[in-house]
Amino acid sequence: MTPLQFEKNHSAIWAELEAALDRLEGLKNIKKPQRGEPPVPAVDGARVAALYRRSCEHLALAQARAYPIHLTQRLEMLTQRGHRLMYRQHDYGVARLKQLVLVDFPQSVRGHRWYLLVATLLFVIPMLAIGWTTYLDPGFVLHLMDADEVQNFDSMYGDNDRSIGQQRHASTDWQMFGYYIQHNIGIGFQCFASGLFWGLGSLFYLVFNGQSIGAVAGYLTARGYSETFYSFVVTHSAFELTAIVLSGAAGLRLGNALLSPGRLTRLESLKHAAKDAITVVYGVMGLLLIAAAVEAFWSSARWVAPGVKYGVGATCWALVIAYLGWQGRPARSANAD
């Protein structure tokens, strides 16, 4: 779609939003009508919110396609005005958090769909390839990690007193919760922030984490520890692996802004990319906190049957996919199509 076609298809939405914002900004300065005076015409808040979300999606598309600067600037000014009016009283409150969780985060993820696709391939392909190779030849794992690490995995998932979930107490669960938070957020930060190195850092960490997970999974499966391992990881992996891929996608967005700034300077392009990506990063932090809690208090519980964990894990995967794929989509309207 050319920029002219894009503008022609959506200019009616932008004009309607602009008119609504003009009215809202004007209403701020209008005093409450006195008795006998006609009431001030109301503004449909739901309609304005829907137009604002659509305009945000259009801005993300225009930036990703490097449309002319006059077009992106118009959308930036429009969405900034909408943001100021809609969130001026709740920027750090419960309403703002609700907006982030239910609308902004899933919409931003979908706005990064192509980066997400690349990040998923960079993560999943090495994981499957190395996992299959290690399953066929368990000794291959020593090419990727040292013998002490491999021995530690044997101890964690084998049939012994140090096995996952054995002899765990409440205090230990809380200690592990803190450890998992630190560990998970560290990985997410690496995948995102290293995107500043022209995207190469995000690419490296996505591939590295994918092949590491694949190597461990393939080795433990070949050793006969598959039930202990997969019942442990199946639930929290829905949140943790998704967060790793999303943080890598956000990092690739930063890298692409530096490699292909379009008509903007590299600094301006990076600022726009960071503004788009930061919403994804907020959501990633939430997913990693959930993953840490599930891993500490649920995944390691050996009193829960593996079949139950598989069922809960499958449900969590389905919910995460449905949330990112469909949550926050604006209701279709004849005027907004």
Number of C-alpha atoms within 10 A of each C-alpha: 7 9 14 11 10 15 16 10 11 15 13 14 19 21 13 16 24 20 13 19 20 12 14 18 14 10 15 9 8 9 8 10 10 8 7 6 8 8 10 11 8 9 13 9 12 11 16 20 16 19 24 25 20 22 22 24 17 21 23 22 16 20 23 19 13 18 18 15 14 9 17 18 14 13 21 19 12 20 24 14 17 25 16 11 14 18 14 11 11 12 14 10 10 10 13 17 14 11 15 19 19 16 18 22 24 23 26 23 23 18 21 22 14 15 20 21 14 15 24 21 15 23 26 19 15 21 25 18 15 24 27 19 18 24 21 14 13 19 12 17 23 14 10 14 13 10 12 10 13 18 10 13 18 18 15 19 22 19 13 11 11 15 18 21 21 15 10 13 10 10 9 13 19 14 12 17 20 15 13 20 19 14 13 20 21 11 19 26 19 19 29 30 19 21 28 19 15 19 25 16 20 32 24 18 23 29 19 17 21 26 23 18 18 26 29 24 23 26 27 25 21 16 14 12 18 17 13 21 21 20 22 24 18 21 24 25 22 22 22 26 22 20 26 30 30 28 32 36 32 32 34 33 28 29 26 20 28 22 14 16 20 17 12 15 13 15 12 14 22 22 14 18 24 18 12 22 25 16 19 26 25 15 21 25 19 15 22 27 21 16 25 27 19 20 24 23 16 18 26 20 19 18 9 12 10 19 11 11 21 17 13 15 22 14 13 18 18 12 13 14 13 12 15 17 14 13 16 19 16 18 9 9 9 5 9 16 10
